[in-house]
Amino acid sequence: MKFQQLKDKEIRVKTFSLTWKNHFRCLFVILLAVAALFPAIPALASEHFSLPDKELSAYAEKVSSLSFVTNDGAPMTYGSAIEEICDIVQKHAQKVNPALTEKQLAAMRSLIAKRIYLQQYGTDRRFIGDHGVRHIYGNIGRSLHLLAGASDAAKITAAVAQIYHDISYTDPDILFGVPNENGALVFASDADHDIRSWDYFTQNDLGFWQELSVFSAADLATMKEAVALHNLNVDEYAERIGAEKLTKEEEASIRNRIQTFLDVRKNPIVAAVHLGDRLALSEREKIPLILEYSPAVMEDFVRAYGVRMLKKDVEKKNYTQFAASLPTIIAKDAQTGLGNSYCQPEAYSRRDITPDRGKRWMAMNFVQTGSDCLSLREIDGMPYAEITLEALDYDSGAKILGEEIASRQFYKVFRDAGVPKNKIPALVQKAFAGGAVLPESHIIVRFQTVAMEENDERRAMRQSILHAASSSPIYRWGLLDQEIRKACKAGAVDDLTVQKMRSLLEEVGGTDDKSMSRFEEQQKLPPNQRDAKALLDAFSKCLKKSPLQDIIEALWERSEKSAA
């Protein structure tokens, strides 16, 4: 498929799949009194729900009292967070249109609550990271902080955009997949979930919001760019357009488009929505709460990522069986913690629980992303979006988990701003040293290293992660294996690298004589004569003939025993 620049025609309204309609769609008309939780709202277009009103109301009642901690450190429940979001939207709506009636305002609050609870229900069915109450609440806080001096019309546009920006994650095509002609499940791409979210808004709720007269035509056009392209990403755009990869010219065009959206001079509302969402980097907002309340599950992910780092040295059969067993292991350990209240049974699916998922979770609470981390600043009379992120216990975590994990979320800030990968390391250093400026998008990025407070609720999870990493030989070996491979690929197979390779082999245990003999042949050579590829190949074969395979096999056998 040929690449095209993103224009309005590329974010046109699409129709949702017939499969969705046939298998999941629940047709209903909202009655005058559905339930106490959801007062009456005007009849809308047929809903693309996988959850009828009555069930959604029961679910909302069940989870509304569940608690979490906001990015600003305040304890809150799902229900109170939704009430606050409704208050924010109502305040700006009344200023934009003072003629709104009590009935209209009640219907608006009801609709907002329904849409957010639906998204929370979708989030509770997966392990991909929060796209429900906490995420929407955090995004709105950051966006409105950047727009503190803007009009009420701008603020309500940004807030409502954030309410709907991820609603397509409730799409059953994304949640559950659709059987193809061979019976295998085919999942809709997450890469275009932003376009699907705009489709949802226009097909279901646009008419209702237009009746309130709180958005002008220009506001809706702005909201379209804010919602339908918030996921624009160089790494995923090839998947979106169905291409194997992008050319350099295509990548440059996408980067330019991203920079345009993030430029507060050109469209502060779109920039506020996109930046507010791209800064959803922290545990308090994105990590599944089951991990916070069930430390054993987080430890499972840490060990699993250790296996993932060793993947090239693990027999394919052992790795495949371990990966397949991970959902069973995690489901079993989840029963021992309070976190199961935050998770639907469907969440334990093989699609979302994978060994590399731990990498995301381990990186999360190094970052503090309060509502004031995104601000507007003027330099020489020109507006800049200033991003200030705190790195919590960064140094101590990096020593155990490795620099890659500790810096992952900080690298993500620049990657999501469209910065080429080869330029990111230098910008991260500048951001820690005092500040990095991205003139193309008028963004300033600052990182500050701070200590996590003793009473911080995240400390328990951080200690759980560090304990699992330091006490698990699997994770430690994986980290060392990555370091060795990086050195060998750079051709720098010095004596220290060889010593680390031998140390790992000795710790893992016996290997076959043939592979070890090849390794020792390379080891005896002077550093400048060693063949890095041959040395690494011998090292890997040693591990594949070692007790490491038995250790990995024992991990997945654990799930079979627990299932029996």
HELIX and SHEET records of a PDB file:
HELIX    1   1 ASP A    8  ILE A   11  5                                   4    
HELIX    2   2 LEU A   18  HIS A   23  1                                   6    
HELIX    3   3 ASP A   53  VAL A   63  1                                  11    
HELIX    4   4 TYR A   78  VAL A   96  1                                  19    
HELIX    5   5 GLU A  102  THR A  123  1                                  22    
HELIX    6   6 VAL A  133  LEU A  146  1                                  14    
HELIX    7   7 ASP A  152  TYR A  164  1                                  13    
HELIX    8   8 ILE A  167  THR A  170  5                                   4    
HELIX    9   9 PRO A  172  LEU A  175  1                                   4    
HELIX   10  10 ASP A  190  ASP A  192  5                                   3    
HELIX   11  11 HIS A  193  TYR A  200  1                                   8    
HELIX   12  12 PHE A  201  ASP A  205  3                                   5    
HELIX   13  13 LEU A  206  LEU A  212  1                                   7    
HELIX   14  14 ALA A  217  ALA A  228  1                                  12    
HELIX   15  15 VAL A  234  ILE A  241  1                                   8    
HELIX   16  16 LYS A  248  PHE A  261  1                                  14    
HELIX   17  17 PRO A  268  ARG A  278  1                                  11    
HELIX   18  18 GLU A  283  LYS A  286  1                                   4    
HELIX   19  19 LEU A  289  TYR A  293  1                                   5    
HELIX   20  20 PRO A  295  MET A  309  1                                  15    
HELIX   21  21 LYS A  311  ASP A  313  5                                   3    
HELIX   22  22 LYS A  316  ALA A  334  1                                  19    
HELIX   23  23 LEU A  338  TYR A  342  5                                   5    
HELIX   24  24 PRO A  345  ALA A  347  5                                   3    
HELIX   25  25 ARG A  357  MET A  364  1                                   8    
HELIX   26  26 SER A  371  CYS A  373  5                                   3    
HELIX   27  27 TYR A  394  LEU A  401  1                                   8    
HELIX   28  28 GLU A  403  ASP A  416  1                                  14    
HELIX   29  29 LYS A  421  LYS A  423  5                                   3    
HELIX   30  30 ILE A  424  ALA A  433  1                                  10    
HELIX   31  31 ARG A  459  SER A  471  1                                  13    
HELIX   32  32 PRO A  473  LYS A  489  1                                  17    
HELIX   33  33 ASP A  495  VAL A  508  1                                  14    
HELIX   34  34 ASP A  513  LYS A  524  1                                  12    
HELIX   35  35 PRO A  527  GLN A  529  5                                   3    
HELIX   36  36 ALA A  532  LYS A  544  1                                  13    
HELIX   37  37 LEU A  548  ALA A  563  1                                  16    
SHEET    1   A 2 ALA A  33  ALA A  35  0                                        
SHEET    2   A 2 PHE A  38  PRO A  39 -1                                        
SHEET    1   B 2 SER A  67  VAL A  69  0                                        
SHEET    2   B 2 PRO A  75  THR A  77 -1                                        
SHEET    1   C 2 VAL A 178  PRO A 179  0                                        
SHEET    2   C 2 LEU A 185  VAL A 186 -1                                        
SHEET    1   D 3 VAL A 367  GLN A 368  0                                        
SHEET    2   D 3 MET A 382  LEU A 392 -1                                        
SHEET    3   D 3 LEU A 374  ILE A 379 -1                                        
SHEET    1   E 4 VAL A 367  GLN A 368  0                                        
SHEET    2   E 4 MET A 382  LEU A 392 -1                                        
SHEET    3   E 4 ILE A 443  VAL A 450  1                                        
SHEET    4   E 4 ALA A 436  LEU A 438 -1                                        
END                                                                             
